[in-house]
Amino acid sequence: MKTGNKTVKKADLPQKTCAVCGRPFSWRKKWEKVWEEVRYCSDKCKNERKKSGTA
């Protein structure tokens, strides 16, 4: 993630915990505009949530 002309170290990126598997995952460039809405670490976890019928 870049702020201005400075590069942020990978260890300094924001993290969240996956709502399905409970593992931590880091910010990704593709999530830049929707980071507040991201709840799952992967498509697999997103699909598992749909199968189980929970939030």
N, C-alpha and C positions, 0 to 999 in steps of 0.2 A: 504494500500500500504506500502510495506517495502522498506527502503533504507538501505542496509547493515544489521545491526542487530537492527535497530531502527524502531518502528512502527509509522506510521503517523496517526494522529487523523483524524477521519472522516470529521471534519470541515475543515481540511487543504488539502483535496483532490482537484485536479483540477476540475473545473466545465465548462460545456458548456450549451448553450441554444438550445433546440430542434428546428429544422428548420420548423416543422409543427405546433406544439401546443404552442411554445414559452416558455415552462416551463424549468427551469434549471434542469440539471441532473449531477450527480457526476461520476467520474472515477470508473470503476469496473475492478476487476482482469481479467475477461475474455476479456476486451478490451485493456489489457496492450500493446500488440504489434501493435494494429491498432487504437490507440486513436486518432491520427491525422485525420483518415478517418471517425470516428464516427460522424454522423450528427443528428440521431434520438434517442429519449429517450427510445423507445420501438418498438416492432414489429408492434403494432397497428398504430403508427405514420408512420412507414415505409410503411405500406400497404395503409394508407390514401394518402400518397404522390403519390403512384402508381395509385390510383383511380382517383385523381384529374388531373394527367398528368403534374404536375409541377416538377421542379428540384428535 
